[in-house]
Amino acid sequence: MRFTPSDRAFLAAPLHRLPLDMLRRLRLLVRPDTVRRWHRDLAARRHPQASRPKPPGTAADRVT
């Protein structure tokens, strides 16, 4: 399901009137792909050496 800008505005409009403790208990409306992308981006920022592009070929090709 994709939200249009008007859908997002409609969903966000009542949020500014809710108490802070209730806002913390709300669940986000995001797709699983979005959560995976957030996790991938976070891992890339925390571990930049491990997330660099690797050279083509396998490790066995480079040893011989």
Residue frames as qw, qx, qy, qz and C-alpha x, y, z in Angstrom:
[[0.000, 0.890, 0.456, 0.000, 0.00, 0.00, 0.00],
 [0.425, 0.167, 0.005, 0.889, 1.38, 3.38, -0.97],
 [0.093, -0.769, -0.444, 0.450, 0.36, 6.59, 0.72],
 [0.345, 0.694, 0.242, 0.583, -0.18, 9.70, -1.35],
 [0.218, 0.200, -0.305, 0.905, 0.85, 13.10, 0.06],
 [0.476, -0.400, -0.086, -0.778, -2.80, 13.82, 0.88],
 [0.835, -0.300, -0.458, -0.051, -3.07, 10.47, 2.75],
 [0.591, -0.002, -0.446, 0.673, 0.00, 11.38, 4.80],
 [0.070, -0.307, 0.134, -0.940, -1.40, 14.82, 5.60],
 [0.679, -0.396, -0.284, -0.549, -4.73, 13.30, 6.65],
 [0.838, -0.242, -0.454, 0.182, -3.01, 10.78, 8.92],
 [0.501, 0.064, -0.350, 0.789, -0.60, 13.32, 10.41],
 [0.162, -0.587, -0.137, -0.782, -3.14, 16.08, 11.06],
 [0.675, -0.648, -0.179, -0.304, -4.54, 14.77, 14.38],
 [0.810, -0.047, -0.389, 0.437, -1.13, 13.77, 15.74],
 [0.243, 0.394, -0.280, 0.841, -0.17, 17.22, 17.00],
 [0.516, -0.516, 0.026, -0.683, -3.13, 17.19, 19.43],
 [0.890, -0.236, -0.390, -0.005, -2.25, 13.87, 21.07],
 [0.514, -0.802, 0.301, -0.041, -0.41, 13.78, 24.41],
 [0.215, 0.686, -0.694, -0.038, 3.26, 12.81, 24.22],
 [0.423, -0.237, 0.853, -0.195, 2.80, 9.54, 26.15],
 [0.762, 0.402, 0.434, -0.264, 0.15, 8.43, 23.66],
 [0.517, 0.768, -0.321, -0.199, 2.34, 9.39, 20.71],
 [0.081, -0.565, 0.821, -0.030, 5.08, 7.12, 22.04],
 [0.569, 0.027, 0.794, -0.214, 2.67, 4.16, 22.05],
 [0.683, 0.581, 0.020, -0.442, 1.57, 4.62, 18.43],
 [0.737, -0.010, 0.580, 0.347, 2.69, 2.17, 15.78],
 [0.068, 0.533, -0.394, -0.745, 4.20, 3.46, 12.58],
 [0.793, 0.476, 0.322, -0.202, 2.56, 2.71, 9.25],
 [0.107, 0.696, -0.616, -0.354, 5.56, 1.53, 7.26],
 [0.917, 0.263, -0.233, -0.190, 6.15, -1.35, 4.91],
 [0.883, -0.356, 0.212, 0.220, 8.58, -4.14, 5.82],
 [0.712, 0.455, 0.086, 0.529, 10.81, -3.08, 2.89],
 [0.001, 0.878, -0.103, 0.467, 11.17, 0.35, 4.48],
 [0.697, -0.671, 0.241, -0.082, 12.23, -1.14, 7.82],
 [0.908, 0.011, 0.203, 0.366, 14.81, -3.33, 6.05],
 [0.473, 0.685, 0.016, 0.554, 16.19, -0.30, 4.19],
 [0.318, -0.872, 0.179, -0.328, 16.45, 1.65, 7.47],
 [0.853, -0.441, 0.261, 0.103, 18.33, -1.27, 9.03],
 [0.814, 0.310, 0.159, 0.466, 20.66, -1.61, 6.02],
 [0.215, 0.825, -0.057, 0.520, 21.42, 2.14, 6.10],
 [0.550, -0.781, 0.218, -0.199, 22.06, 2.04, 9.86],
 [0.913, -0.201, 0.242, 0.260, 24.42, -0.91, 9.51],
 [0.654, 0.542, 0.083, 0.522, 26.28, 0.84, 6.69],
 [0.051, -0.879, 0.147, -0.451, 26.79, 3.93, 8.87],
 [0.692, -0.651, 0.285, -0.125, 27.92, 1.94, 11.92],
 [0.763, -0.230, 0.527, 0.296, 30.21, -0.45, 10.02],
 [0.437, 0.797, -0.170, -0.382, 31.53, 1.43, 6.97],
 [0.066, -0.524, 0.813, 0.245, 34.45, -0.97, 6.35],
 [0.405, 0.103, 0.908, -0.041, 32.18, -4.01, 6.13],
 [0.496, 0.662, 0.496, -0.264, 29.67, -2.31, 3.83],
 [0.066, 0.649, -0.439, -0.618, 32.17, -1.11, 1.19],
 [0.846, 0.433, -0.119, -0.287, 31.75, -2.56, -2.30],
 [0.740, -0.341, 0.542, 0.207, 33.85, -5.68, -2.70],
 [0.135, 0.522, -0.635, -0.553, 36.13, -6.29, -5.71],
 [0.862, 0.212, -0.171, -0.428, 34.78, -8.74, -8.28],
 [0.595, 0.314, -0.735, 0.090, 35.76, -12.41, -8.04],
 [0.828, -0.506, -0.219, -0.098, 35.97, -14.77, -5.11],
 [0.426, -0.798, 0.426, -0.014, 38.57, -14.94, -2.39],
 [0.849, -0.089, 0.472, 0.221, 39.88, -18.20, -3.86],
 [0.640, 0.688, 0.168, 0.298, 40.52, -16.46, -7.21],
 [0.017, 0.947, -0.235, 0.220, 42.62, -13.78, -5.53],
 [0.685, -0.580, 0.438, 0.043, 44.78, -16.25, -3.55],
 [0.847, 0.081, 0.435, 0.295, 46.02, -18.33, -6.48]]
